[in-house]
Amino acid sequence: MSDQDEAIRIEDDDARAAHTPGVVRRVLGFSLLFAILAMSAAWIIPALWG
């Protein structure tokens, strides 16, 4: 019989039943880059013609 106070240890991949390739990190990085470029364009383009 096992001790009920004993901690159960499970690897991350087994607990999630999947692996984490870092897709979310890439999507957030591209989104941040796009937001910076879009905001810069919104500021620079009117400044050139204004």
mmCIF file of the N, C-alpha and C atoms, coordinates in Angstrom:
data_MODEL
# 
_entry.id   MODEL 
# 
loop_
_atom_site.group_PDB 
_atom_site.id 
_atom_site.type_symbol 
_atom_site.label_atom_id 
_atom_site.label_alt_id 
_atom_site.label_comp_id 
_atom_site.label_asym_id 
_atom_site.label_entity_id 
_atom_site.label_seq_id 
_atom_site.pdbx_PDB_ins_code 
_atom_site.Cartn_x 
_atom_site.Cartn_y 
_atom_site.Cartn_z 
_atom_site.occupancy 
_atom_site.B_iso_or_equiv 
_atom_site.pdbx_formal_charge 
_atom_site.auth_seq_id 
_atom_site.auth_comp_id 
_atom_site.auth_asym_id 
_atom_site.auth_atom_id 
_atom_site.pdbx_PDB_model_num 
ATOM 1   N N  . MET A 1 1  ? 0.849  -1.180 0.000   1.00 0.00 ? 1  MET A N  1 
ATOM 2   C CA . MET A 1 1  ? 0.000  0.000  0.000   1.00 0.00 ? 1  MET A CA 1 
ATOM 3   C C  . MET A 1 1  ? 0.892  1.241  0.000   1.00 0.00 ? 1  MET A C  1 
ATOM 4   N N  . SER A 1 2  ? 0.544  2.218  -0.819  1.00 0.00 ? 2  SER A N  1 
ATOM 5   C CA . SER A 1 2  ? 1.382  3.409  -0.917  1.00 0.00 ? 2  SER A CA 1 
ATOM 6   C C  . SER A 1 2  ? 0.959  4.459  0.111   1.00 0.00 ? 2  SER A C  1 
ATOM 7   N N  . ASP A 1 3  ? 1.905  5.305  0.438   1.00 0.00 ? 3  ASP A N  1 
ATOM 8   C CA . ASP A 1 3  ? 1.664  6.382  1.388   1.00 0.00 ? 3  ASP A CA 1 
ATOM 9   C C  . ASP A 1 3  ? 0.903  7.506  0.678   1.00 0.00 ? 3  ASP A C  1 
ATOM 10  N N  . GLN A 1 4  ? -0.209 7.967  1.209   1.00 0.00 ? 4  GLN A N  1 
ATOM 11  C CA . GLN A 1 4  ? -1.008 8.997  0.565   1.00 0.00 ? 4  GLN A CA 1 
ATOM 12  C C  . GLN A 1 4  ? -0.390 10.383 0.679   1.00 0.00 ? 4  GLN A C  1 
ATOM 13  N N  . ASP A 1 5  ? 0.561  10.573 1.579   1.00 0.00 ? 5  ASP A N  1 
ATOM 14  C CA . ASP A 1 5  ? 1.242  11.858 1.713   1.00 0.00 ? 5  ASP A CA 1 
ATOM 15  C C  . ASP A 1 5  ? 2.389  11.997 0.712   1.00 0.00 ? 5  ASP A C  1 
ATOM 16  N N  . GLU A 1 6  ? 2.685  10.934 0.012   1.00 0.00 ? 6  GLU A N  1 
ATOM 17  C CA . GLU A 1 6  ? 3.783  10.946 -0.940  1.00 0.00 ? 6  GLU A CA 1 
ATOM 18  C C  . GLU A 1 6  ? 3.368  11.700 -2.214  1.00 0.00 ? 6  GLU A C  1 
ATOM 19  N N  . ALA A 1 7  ? 4.244  12.578 -2.704  1.00 0.00 ? 7  ALA A N  1 
ATOM 20  C CA . ALA A 1 7  ? 3.941  13.378 -3.887  1.00 0.00 ? 7  ALA A CA 1 
ATOM 21  C C  . ALA A 1 7  ? 4.023  12.519 -5.147  1.00 0.00 ? 7  ALA A C  1 
ATOM 22  N N  . ILE A 1 8  ? 3.131  12.782 -6.065  1.00 0.00 ? 8  ILE A N  1 
ATOM 23  C CA . ILE A 1 8  ? 3.147  12.100 -7.349  1.00 0.00 ? 8  ILE A CA 1 
ATOM 24  C C  . ILE A 1 8  ? 3.887  12.982 -8.334  1.00 0.00 ? 8  ILE A C  1 
ATOM 25  N N  . ARG A 1 9  ? 4.875  12.438 -8.989  1.00 0.00 ? 9  ARG A N  1 
ATOM 26  C CA . ARG A 1 9  ? 5.684  13.202 -9.942  1.00 0.00 ? 9  ARG A CA 1 
ATOM 27  C C  . ARG A 1 9  ? 5.428  12.677 -11.349 1.00 0.00 ? 9  ARG A C  1 
ATOM 28  N N  . ILE A 1 10 ? 5.009  13.599 -12.227 1.00 0.00 ? 10 ILE A N  1 
ATOM 29  C CA . ILE A 1 10 ? 4.735  13.264 -13.622 1.00 0.00 ? 10 ILE A CA 1 
ATOM 30  C C  . ILE A 1 10 ? 5.492  14.268 -14.485 1.00 0.00 ? 10 ILE A C  1 
ATOM 31  N N  . GLU A 1 11 ? 6.131  13.783 -15.548 1.00 0.00 ? 11 GLU A N  1 
ATOM 32  C CA . GLU A 1 11 ? 6.836  14.663 -16.479 1.00 0.00 ? 11 GLU A CA 1 
ATOM 33  C C  . GLU A 1 11 ? 5.841  15.604 -17.162 1.00 0.00 ? 11 GLU A C  1 
ATOM 34  N N  . ASP A 1 12 ? 6.323  16.791 -17.578 1.00 0.00 ? 12 ASP A N  1 
ATOM 35  C CA . ASP A 1 12 ? 5.458  17.793 -18.204 1.00 0.00 ? 12 ASP A CA 1 
ATOM 36  C C  . ASP A 1 12 ? 4.756  17.255 -19.443 1.00 0.00 ? 12 ASP A C  1 
ATOM 37  N N  . ASP A 1 13 ? 5.502  16.600 -20.331 1.00 0.00 ? 13 ASP A N  1 
ATOM 38  C CA . ASP A 1 13 ? 4.910  16.083 -21.561 1.00 0.00 ? 13 ASP A CA 1 
ATOM 39  C C  . ASP A 1 13 ? 3.852  15.021 -21.285 1.00 0.00 ? 13 ASP A C  1 
ATOM 40  N N  . ASP A 1 14 ? 4.081  14.193 -20.287 1.00 0.00 ? 14 ASP A N  1 
ATOM 41  C CA . ASP A 1 14 ? 3.096  13.174 -19.946 1.00 0.00 ? 14 ASP A CA 1 
ATOM 42  C C  . ASP A 1 14 ? 1.839  13.796 -19.330 1.00 0.00 ? 14 ASP A C  1 
ATOM 43  N N  . ALA A 1 15 ? 2.002  14.823 -18.544 1.00 0.00 ? 15 ALA A N  1 
ATOM 44  C CA . ALA A 1 15 ? 0.855  15.464 -17.907 1.00 0.00 ? 15 ALA A CA 1 
ATOM 45  C C  . ALA A 1 15 ? -0.014 16.184 -18.931 1.00 0.00 ? 15 ALA A C  1 
ATOM 46  N N  . ARG A 1 16 ? 0.613  16.783 -19.930 1.00 0.00 ? 16 ARG A N  1 
ATOM 47  C CA . ARG A 1 16 ? -0.133 17.503 -20.971 1.00 0.00 ? 16 ARG A CA 1 
ATOM 48  C C  . ARG A 1 16 ? -0.582 16.590 -22.087 1.00 0.00 ? 16 ARG A C  1 
ATOM 49  N N  . ALA A 1 17 ? -0.004 15.413 -22.183 1.00 0.00 ? 17 ALA A N  1 
ATOM 50  C CA . ALA A 1 17 ? -0.253 14.467 -23.267 1.00 0.00 ? 17 ALA A CA 1 
ATOM 51  C C  . ALA A 1 17 ? 0.142  15.063 -24.607 1.00 0.00 ? 17 ALA A C  1 
ATOM 52  N N  . ALA A 1 18 ? 1.140  15.944 -24.600 1.00 0.00 ? 18 ALA A N  1 
ATOM 53  C CA . ALA A 1 18 ? 1.638  16.562 -25.828 1.00 0.00 ? 18 ALA A CA 1 
ATOM 54  C C  . ALA A 1 18 ? 3.009  17.160 -25.563 1.00 0.00 ? 18 ALA A C  1 
ATOM 55  N N  . HIS A 1 19 ? 3.648  17.629 -26.608 1.00 0.00 ? 19 HIS A N  1 
ATOM 56  C CA . HIS A 1 19 ? 4.915  18.333 -26.450 1.00 0.00 ? 19 HIS A CA 1 
ATOM 57  C C  . HIS A 1 19 ? 4.691  19.800 -26.786 1.00 0.00 ? 19 HIS A C  1 
ATOM 58  N N  . THR A 1 20 ? 5.584  20.651 -26.330 1.00 0.00 ? 20 THR A N  1 
ATOM 59  C CA . THR A 1 20 ? 5.447  22.091 -26.552 1.00 0.00 ? 20 THR A CA 1 
ATOM 60  C C  . THR A 1 20 ? 6.572  22.565 -27.446 1.00 0.00 ? 20 THR A C  1 
ATOM 61  N N  . PRO A 1 21 ? 6.298  22.768 -28.736 1.00 0.00 ? 21 PRO A N  1 
ATOM 62  C CA . PRO A 1 21 ? 7.349  23.170 -29.662 1.00 0.00 ? 21 PRO A CA 1 
ATOM 63  C C  . PRO A 1 21 ? 7.674  24.659 -29.642 1.00 0.00 ? 21 PRO A C  1 
ATOM 64  N N  . GLY A 1 22 ? 6.940  25.476 -28.903 1.00 0.00 ? 22 GLY A N  1 
ATOM 65  C CA . GLY A 1 22 ? 7.226  26.900 -28.832 1.00 0.00 ? 22 GLY A CA 1 
ATOM 66  C C  . GLY A 1 22 ? 6.510  27.723 -29.884 1.00 0.00 ? 22 GLY A C  1 
ATOM 67  N N  . VAL A 1 23 ? 5.401  27.217 -30.412 1.00 0.00 ? 23 VAL A N  1 
ATOM 68  C CA . VAL A 1 23 ? 4.660  27.930 -31.449 1.00 0.00 ? 23 VAL A CA 1 
ATOM 69  C C  . VAL A 1 23 ? 4.098  29.233 -30.909 1.00 0.00 ? 23 VAL A C  1 
ATOM 70  N N  . VAL A 1 24 ? 3.598  29.229 -29.703 1.00 0.00 ? 24 VAL A N  1 
ATOM 71  C CA . VAL A 1 24 ? 3.002  30.435 -29.119 1.00 0.00 ? 24 VAL A CA 1 
ATOM 72  C C  . VAL A 1 24 ? 4.054  31.524 -28.997 1.00 0.00 ? 24 VAL A C  1 
ATOM 73  N N  . ARG A 1 25 ? 5.257  31.147 -28.622 1.00 0.00 ? 25 ARG A N  1 
ATOM 74  C CA . ARG A 1 25 ? 6.337  32.116 -28.490 1.00 0.00 ? 25 ARG A CA 1 
ATOM 75  C C  . ARG A 1 25 ? 6.631  32.778 -29.835 1.00 0.00 ? 25 ARG A C  1 
ATOM 76  N N  . ARG A 1 26 ? 6.642  31.986 -30.924 1.00 0.00 ? 26 ARG A N  1 
ATOM 77  C CA . ARG A 1 26 ? 6.879  32.549 -32.258 1.00 0.00 ? 26 ARG A CA 1 
ATOM 78  C C  . ARG A 1 26 ? 5.745  33.459 -32.687 1.00 0.00 ? 26 ARG A C  1 
ATOM 79  N N  . VAL A 1 27 ? 4.505  33.054 -32.433 1.00 0.00 ? 27 VAL A N  1 
ATOM 80  C CA . VAL A 1 27 ? 3.354  33.876 -32.818 1.00 0.00 ? 27 VAL A CA 1 
ATOM 81  C C  . VAL A 1 27 ? 3.390  35.207 -32.075 1.00 0.00 ? 27 VAL A C  1 
ATOM 82  N N  . LEU A 1 28 ? 3.688  35.177 -30.797 1.00 0.00 ? 28 LEU A N  1 
ATOM 83  C CA . LEU A 1 28 ? 3.780  36.415 -30.025 1.00 0.00 ? 28 LEU A CA 1 
ATOM 84  C C  . LEU A 1 28 ? 4.920  37.295 -30.523 1.00 0.00 ? 28 LEU A C  1 
ATOM 85  N N  . GLY A 1 29 ? 6.035  36.699 -30.899 1.00 0.00 ? 29 GLY A N  1 
ATOM 86  C CA . GLY A 1 29 ? 7.161  37.461 -31.421 1.00 0.00 ? 29 GLY A CA 1 
ATOM 87  C C  . GLY A 1 29 ? 6.817  38.140 -32.735 1.00 0.00 ? 29 GLY A C  1 
ATOM 88  N N  . PHE A 1 30 ? 6.180  37.405 -33.661 1.00 0.00 ? 30 PHE A N  1 
ATOM 89  C CA . PHE A 1 30 ? 5.779  37.994 -34.943 1.00 0.00 ? 30 PHE A CA 1 
ATOM 90  C C  . PHE A 1 30 ? 4.720  39.067 -34.745 1.00 0.00 ? 30 PHE A C  1 
ATOM 91  N N  . SER A 1 31 ? 3.804  38.845 -33.821 1.00 0.00 ? 31 SER A N  1 
ATOM 92  C CA . SER A 1 31 ? 2.766  39.844 -33.546 1.00 0.00 ? 31 SER A CA 1 
ATOM 93  C C  . SER A 1 31 ? 3.380  41.124 -32.989 1.00 0.00 ? 31 SER A C  1 
ATOM 94  N N  . LEU A 1 32 ? 4.336  40.988 -32.103 1.00 0.00 ? 32 LEU A N  1 
ATOM 95  C CA . LEU A 1 32 ? 5.008  42.156 -31.542 1.00 0.00 ? 32 LEU A CA 1 
ATOM 96  C C  . LEU A 1 32 ? 5.759  42.913 -32.626 1.00 0.00 ? 32 LEU A C  1 
ATOM 97  N N  . LEU A 1 33 ? 6.469  42.188 -33.484 1.00 0.00 ? 33 LEU A N  1 
ATOM 98  C CA . LEU A 1 33 ? 7.192  42.826 -34.580 1.00 0.00 ? 33 LEU A CA 1 
ATOM 99  C C  . LEU A 1 33 ? 6.231  43.553 -35.524 1.00 0.00 ? 33 LEU A C  1 
ATOM 100 N N  . PHE A 1 34 ? 5.115  42.916 -35.865 1.00 0.00 ? 34 PHE A N  1 
ATOM 101 C CA . PHE A 1 34 ? 4.121  43.537 -36.736 1.00 0.00 ? 34 PHE A CA 1 
ATOM 102 C C  . PHE A 1 34 ? 3.537  44.793 -36.089 1.00 0.00 ? 34 PHE A C  1 
ATOM 103 N N  . ALA A 1 35 ? 3.251  44.738 -34.802 1.00 0.00 ? 35 ALA A N  1 
ATOM 104 C CA . ALA A 1 35 ? 2.687  45.900 -34.107 1.00 0.00 ? 35 ALA A CA 1 
ATOM 105 C C  . ALA A 1 35 ? 3.678  47.064 -34.096 1.00 0.00 ? 35 ALA A C  1 
ATOM 106 N N  . ILE A 1 36 ? 4.954  46.777 -33.874 1.00 0.00 ? 36 ILE A N  1 
ATOM 107 C CA . ILE A 1 36 ? 5.976  47.830 -33.877 1.00 0.00 ? 36 ILE A CA 1 
ATOM 108 C C  . ILE A 1 36 ? 6.092  48.447 -35.261 1.00 0.00 ? 36 ILE A C  1 
ATOM 109 N N  . LEU A 1 37 ? 6.128  47.617 -36.307 1.00 0.00 ? 37 LEU A N  1 
ATOM 110 C CA . LEU A 1 37 ? 6.225  48.134 -37.672 1.00 0.00 ? 37 LEU A CA 1 
ATOM 111 C C  . LEU A 1 37 ? 4.993  48.944 -38.059 1.00 0.00 ? 37 LEU A C  1 
ATOM 112 N N  . ALA A 1 38 ? 3.802  48.476 -37.693 1.00 0.00 ? 38 ALA A N  1 
ATOM 113 C CA . ALA A 1 38 ? 2.571  49.191 -38.027 1.00 0.00 ? 38 ALA A CA 1 
ATOM 114 C C  . ALA A 1 38 ? 2.503  50.536 -37.308 1.00 0.00 ? 38 ALA A C  1 
ATOM 115 N N  . MET A 1 39 ? 2.867  50.571 -36.039 1.00 0.00 ? 39 MET A N  1 
ATOM 116 C CA . MET A 1 39 ? 2.834  51.831 -35.300 1.00 0.00 ? 39 MET A CA 1 
ATOM 117 C C  . MET A 1 39 ? 3.900  52.798 -35.809 1.00 0.00 ? 39 MET A C  1 
ATOM 118 N N  . SER A 1 40 ? 5.059  52.279 -36.192 1.00 0.00 ? 40 SER A N  1 
ATOM 119 C CA . SER A 1 40 ? 6.103  53.138 -36.758 1.00 0.00 ? 40 SER A CA 1 
ATOM 120 C C  . SER A 1 40 ? 5.653  53.722 -38.085 1.00 0.00 ? 40 SER A C  1 
ATOM 121 N N  . ALA A 1 41 ? 5.018  52.906 -38.924 1.00 0.00 ? 41 ALA A N  1 
ATOM 122 C CA . ALA A 1 41 ? 4.529  53.393 -40.214 1.00 0.00 ? 41 ALA A CA 1 
ATOM 123 C C  . ALA A 1 41 ? 3.439  54.444 -40.013 1.00 0.00 ? 41 ALA A C  1 
ATOM 124 N N  . ALA A 1 42 ? 2.576  54.229 -39.037 1.00 0.00 ? 42 ALA A N  1 
ATOM 125 C CA . ALA A 1 42 ? 1.502  55.193 -38.766 1.00 0.00 ? 42 ALA A CA 1 
ATOM 126 C C  . ALA A 1 42 ? 2.063  56.524 -38.271 1.00 0.00 ? 42 ALA A C  1 
ATOM 127 N N  . TRP A 1 43 ? 3.247  56.522 -37.708 1.00 0.00 ? 43 TRP A N  1 
ATOM 128 C CA . TRP A 1 43 ? 3.869  57.745 -37.218 1.00 0.00 ? 43 TRP A CA 1 
ATOM 129 C C  . TRP A 1 43 ? 4.778  58.383 -38.280 1.00 0.00 ? 43 TRP A C  1 
ATOM 130 N N  . ILE A 1 44 ? 5.543  57.548 -39.008 1.00 0.00 ? 44 ILE A N  1 
ATOM 131 C CA . ILE A 1 44 ? 6.536  58.074 -39.949 1.00 0.00 ? 44 ILE A CA 1 
ATOM 132 C C  . ILE A 1 44 ? 5.895  58.584 -41.235 1.00 0.00 ? 44 ILE A C  1 
ATOM 133 N N  . ILE A 1 45 ? 4.948  57.853 -41.798 1.00 0.00 ? 45 ILE A N  1 
ATOM 134 C CA . ILE A 1 45 ? 4.347  58.257 -43.079 1.00 0.00 ? 45 ILE A CA 1 
ATOM 135 C C  . ILE A 1 45 ? 3.674  59.621 -42.991 1.00 0.00 ? 45 ILE A C  1 
ATOM 136 N N  . PRO A 1 46 ? 2.829  59.905 -42.009 1.00 0.00 ? 46 PRO A N  1 
ATOM 137 C CA . PRO A 1 46 ? 2.259  61.257 -41.928 1.00 0.00 ? 46 PRO A CA 1 
ATOM 138 C C  . PRO A 1 46 ? 3.332  62.338 -41.655 1.00 0.00 ? 46 PRO A C  1 
ATOM 139 N N  . ALA A 1 47 ? 4.393  61.980 -40.957 1.00 0.00 ? 47 ALA A N  1 
ATOM 140 C CA . ALA A 1 47 ? 5.438  62.961 -40.675 1.00 0.00 ? 47 ALA A CA 1 
ATOM 141 C C  . ALA A 1 47 ? 6.197  63.351 -41.955 1.00 0.00 ? 47 ALA A C  1 
ATOM 142 N N  . LEU A 1 48 ? 6.292  62.427 -42.906 1.00 0.00 ? 48 LEU A N  1 
ATOM 143 C CA . LEU A 1 48 ? 6.989  62.728 -44.152 1.00 0.00 ? 48 LEU A CA 1 
ATOM 144 C C  . LEU A 1 48 ? 6.178  63.676 -45.037 1.00 0.00 ? 48 LEU A C  1 
ATOM 145 N N  . TRP A 1 49 ? 4.857  63.529 -45.050 1.00 0.00 ? 49 TRP A N  1 
ATOM 146 C CA . TRP A 1 49 ? 4.007  64.359 -45.904 1.00 0.00 ? 49 TRP A CA 1 
ATOM 147 C C  . TRP A 1 49 ? 3.388  65.532 -45.166 1.00 0.00 ? 49 TRP A C  1 
ATOM 148 N N  . GLY A 1 50 ? 3.602  65.638 -43.916 1.00 0.00 ? 50 GLY A N  1 
ATOM 149 C CA . GLY A 1 50 ? 2.958  66.675 -43.136 1.00 0.00 ? 50 GLY A CA 1 
ATOM 150 C C  . GLY A 1 50 ? 3.834  67.802 -42.898 1.00 0.00 ? 50 GLY A C  1 
# 
